[in-house]
């Protein structure tokens, strides 16, 4: 039999939603849905369709409200079961709807599972009421058939005396539900079933039924059977019979399965609400329908800000459009996607996330939703990157140590040999001078001796012996200085490559700065003037190699911030119990927008391939580990000042491992 349902609501989106939800029933022919957009139009549709078996109506509507429509039907003695679907803002509105003839209500937003149960129950109750009315005029055979039909009815059905609340009748379903035989019910009252602690509520409800203030009482209770308590849902109505008699009709349903499903749903909802992973649900058009608190806390977007938006709100620009096209293509074929993406928070910060997306498929194989679960992996990726950076620095150090070792041996030979050569040359020049002095006193008429003296004089002029004698000392001196400088560079490389003891120790920051400047000499010379004011007198307890890495990062950043020529001013001092290092450059400066993200992992303003975005992040963590602070001040077009503060004696054991 087809049920005809009239939907009265001024919101056209509600009509579309109901059409979608009732689609299966309307297509099967078990239900026909009629639409009206206010109470007046609803009355017109009722007049045109006398076979309407159920009304679903909103409360507040223009032209004529749902309440006005119900009162109009009541005045015309039109009895059509009505369920009010509205956002009730007071119990007064709810009571008014019930007084006007509504048999049930459903709050907005609508839980369609509960609504379908209510619709089915209402239609079933209406059918039962009609069957009961017909049964009054039927013969005893009809009454027998009715009894059999009642026995086959799902759930329990009971007739109760409104005077003493004793049971008069139970169908077979009721006996099976409560585990009692027919005669046993005759000794029971309604309070025995629902419990005496509900007596006051029951008396008030019965008064409302008798005064027709309410048409029915819907309630839930637990009943103790021999197998334990079971949750039951009940509906109590006062039904008039012949000769002014009345009976209470009690319908009872076992809702154990529904309660279990609700408990599971509540548990799942609670788990989703409390998980630290971001959980997102979108519709098939990828618009957010739900995000959990972890998403709100992690991204900075509130639920209200993202509902109706698409995940594009999180896009950072690090992934191309082709990347996302491939993602959705994978979802359409494999129904699953897993990978890592770089997203952007509301405040502009980037974060790495491990993301899993799965479609929700309905019984017809159509995608109705997408569920995404993501985990913030920014810290993990930063740690991995810093580990790789440390390994890279260690590799560079090993390479530098190897190079220094390879250079050190031959340069030692060069330095030693040039020193010996300098001594030999001194002796040789002394001897040469004696020969020159002797030449002045040699006079011979021997043609051979004259020829040799003439050749010697010509050779002296040819090689410019006087200049050579004067220049050779300078050449040897320059060679020794060059060798000495190579030895100094090699020593710095070896110290840079030295991994340290792994323990904190006393360190001279001024010396560390000077050695760092020597390493960076090639980067600085010719274009950058370095001014140092190294006034820190006391040594600092630290991990020396890590502090040198910080100095290398900061001075190199300062140099790279100067596009052409400029200056770097480095100052050390003691302030209270802290060692202070200030590195000031005359570079381009840093914008306020970038200043807020300066120490974020992977953040860089350099071009692709020119920076990892880890230098300042690593430096920040190193100084933090030393219980110090690193800050920056900058003005665009003027330059930047980095200030490092380190406690002279940090509160950690000297043997602490970094």
C-alpha positions, 0 to 999 in steps of 0.5 A: 500500500502506498503512503502519501506524505505531505511535506510543508516547509518554506525552505526549498533546500529541506524539500530537496533533502527530503526528496533525496532521503525518500528517494528509495521509497518513492522509486519503489512506489511505497511512498508518494511525496507532496510538497507545499511551502507554507500552511495555506498551500498545505491546506490546498494540497490536502484538499486536492489529495484526500489520500494523504496519510501523514503530514510533515510540517515546519513550525515557523513559515510565512503566510500561514504557520504550521501551528495555524494549519494544524488548528485549522485541521482540528477545527475541520475535524480532519485527523491526519497524523502530523509530525512537526519538524522544526528547531523548537526554541521553547517547550511552549511551542512544542506543547502548542504543536501537540495540542494542535494535533501533532503526534510527534516531533523531530528537531532540526537538523533532522536525524533521518534514522529516528524520523523514519522510525517515527514515520513508520510508527505513526503510519503503523499506529494510524493503520492500527487505529483504523483497524481497531475502529473497523474491528468494533463493527465486525463480528466475532470472527473479525475480532478473532482475526484482529487478535491473530493480527495483533499477535503477529504485530512487531513488539508488544501491544497491551490494553490497560484499564485507565482506572486501576492501571491493570493489564487487560490484554497482551498480544503474543509479542508482548508476552514474548517480550516480557517473558510472561504468560497471559494469566500473569499479566492480569496480576500486573499493573502499568507501574509494575512494568515501568517502575514505581519511581515513574509514578508521579510522571505517569499520573501527570501524563495520564491527566494530560491524556484525559484532558487531551492536552497530549494525544500520547505519551512516548517514553523509554524505560528498562524492564528486568527480565530473567535474562537481565534488563532490556531497554524498551521504547513505549507509546501510551494512548487513551483510546475511546470505546463504545458506551463511553468506555476508554482503554489505555493502549500501550505499544512497546518495542525492544530497542536493544539493537538501537541502543547498542548502535547508539552506544557504538556511534557515541563511542566512535564520535567520542574517539573522533572528537578526542583523537589527536589526528585531524578528521575531516568529512566532506560531501561528494563535491568535497565541501566540508561537513565536519571537522574534529577539534584536533583539526580546529586546534591544529589548523587554527580554523574553527568549524564554522569557518571551514564548513561549506569550504573545500580543502583548498582552504589548506593548500600551501602552493607546494603541490601542483594542480597536477598533483591534486588531479592525480590524487582524485584520479587515484581515489576514483579508481582505487578508492584510497589515497595515502601520502604526505602533503604540505598544507598551510594553517590559518596564520600562514604557517606551513605544516607537513601532514600524512594524509589518508582519504577514503570515499564513502560508498552507498548501497548503489555504489555511488560516492556520497562522502569523503573521509580524510584523516591526517597527522601533523608530521612537521616536527618529525620531518624537521627532526629528520631534516635536522638529522640529515643536516647534521649528517651532512655537516658531519660528512663535510667535516669528515671530508674537510678533515681528510682534505686538511690531512692530505694538504697538511703533509705536503705543505709541511714539506713545502714549508720545511724545504722553503725554510731550508732553501732560505738558509741555503740561499743566504749562504749562497748569496754570501758566497756570491758576494765573496766571488764578486769582491774577488772579481774586483781584484783580479787583473790578468793579461791571460786571454782566457781569464779575460774572456771568462771575466767578460762572460761573467760581466755579460751574464750579470747584466743579462740576468740583472743580478743586482735585482735578483739578489734584492728580490730573491729574499722577498720571494722566499719570504712571500712563499713562507707567508703563503705556506704559513697561511695554508697551515693556518687554513688547514688548522681551521679546517681540522678544528671545524672537522673535529666532532668534539668530546660530546661533553660541554666544556669551557670555550672561548667565543671570541676565538670561535668567532675569529676562526669562523671568520677565517673559514668564511674569508673567501665569502667575505673578502673584497665586498664586506667589511667585518668589524669586531668588538670582542669584549667578552673576557670570560669563557662559556660552558657549552658544546663548542662545535654546536656553537661554532655551527650557530656562528657559521650560520649567522655570519653566513646569513649576514653575508648573504643578506648583503647583495653588493658591498656592505659591513658586518659588525660582530660584538661580544660582551658579558651582561649579568651572568650571560655571554652576549653575541650581536651580529649586525649586517647592513643587508636588505633587512627582513619584512615583519611578515617573515620575521614572525616565521624566521625560526620555523623549520623549512622556512626560507626567503631564498630562491629554490636550491639556495636554502634549506630553511633549516639554518636558523631553525637548527641554530634556534634549537641549539641555543635553546638546548644551551638554555639560551635565547636567540632573537632578531631585529630588522628593518627593511632596507637598513639591515638585521641584528641577531642577538644570542644570549648564553648562560655562562654556567648553564644548569646542566652537568658538564658531562651531559650528552647533546 
